[in-house]
Amino acid sequence: MGRGFVRDKIAQRMGKIAAAKVSDETIGGKIGEKMCEEIPGKMSEMGIVANASKVYGKGSFFVIRLSLVSADIQQLVNKAAGKEKGGKLNEMMSILGGKWAQDSLSTQILPLLCSKIQKKLPDTMREKFASKGLTMDITVKTESEEAEYFFDVLEDQ
């Protein structure tokens, strides 16, 4: 009984020391960096070329800039609607001008993709973090909305 009691007390004390060493800033920083590494890869699987960078961090609050660079329409359609419809799209693009038509459509679809991602990403990320036991408040803003939101958040901290 004596050894077990001492071992438990030591374990409790070590846990408190470890918890004190791991700050919100450390956790927020690591999560932000990990997200910047993972998001572009996940988006690439869908046919979207994106860049992500952590542009601000204080405590557990951090800001990631996500920029959509381009979209592979063929891959997006294949992923969303199946390869058969993707093949039909490819045929249509060939008739309309091939690479030029695909590039033009890719450029036109980026704003639509941004809007969809802005709506879906917070819930997707919340669920991912919840499955790992983390509670996150995730907000996605457009470039035109971000400054006002950012300064409002800073005022509240």
Disulfide bonds with the S-S distance in Angstrom:
none
